[in-house]
Amino acid sequence: MSIYRRTAVDAALYVLRDTGNNLVQTQRQVSTGLRVERASDNGAYWAISSTLKSDQRAQSAIRDALGLAAATMDTAYTAVGESIDLVSQIKAKLVAATETGVDKDKINLDISHLKQQLRAVSGAASFNNDNWVAIDDGDDPARPREIPASFTRLADGSVEIGTLSYEVDIAPVGSTSSKDARYLIDDRSTGSGEYGALTSQYFATEAGASKNYVMLAGAGNTAGQVEIGISSATTTAEVREMVTVVDKMLGQMATIGSSFGALEKRISLQSDFAQSMGDAFARGMSKLIDANMEEQSSRLAALQTQQQLGLQSLNIANATYDTVRQLFQNF
């Protein structure tokens, strides 16, 4: 006689295998912290979270770009502020030169030093090899300077990169004027310094001055231009013209500084928004794929206990089966 059925042992093995599978899954969730780690766990949630992870990395890159832009704008704004102070000092020197009996040659020496400092400040206002206050042959004043500012996923699944532009850095419409002097210095060899507040002759032209006064001579066509400076031969009328021209330059420099300040503020606001978007993506992914660690930890402890009980049940079932088998072994 043979005994083929051992129902209790099979049942104990089935329960033990099922407990083991659940234990492996729970241990993986506890160790990774993820409820959906692979596409096989939940294909829809895995696909959504993969897209969100990609978009989150893009938002991080946008924040980095905005941080770099903020540093660049801070450098440019500082240079403009320092330049305004230097030009104001030159204006004060010129006003002093209208007084009777002053030594204009000595005043001009001070003005020359201040002009040298102006060029040094503009040249040094570079951050990461990007200078927003001085341009040369490598720059196109008609092309707006743009900063990556936003990443947007459209309804059709395509993506779009938004930018912030230096809003006054636009190609002029019609003839160039002093309002197009959106930099401090224009050293392009192909121009006449018209895009630099310190190198443009249009301030003198529009003021009706007798000469095309400029604060600094550019590297381009400077024919007919006269750098602001005085000597003992300079008349009071000429000095007053220079004061008028310098005052107009200061007004345009203030416009440049205001534009930089407004753009710096927008960069700060956009950076905060990008940070908020990144945090929102992180929360969204967490709701989709993160495991409930408190729940899974309790489940892990319960399954470990259940596994131990299953082993004991299997041992009991095996012992019972052996006892029955021994009773019939002589038949």
Helices and strands as residue ranges (DSSP letters): H 7-32, H 43-96, H 104-124, E 126-127, E 130-131, E 134-135, E 146-153, E 159-165, G 178-180, E 185-186, H 202-207, E 212-214, E 225-227, H 236-289, H 293-327
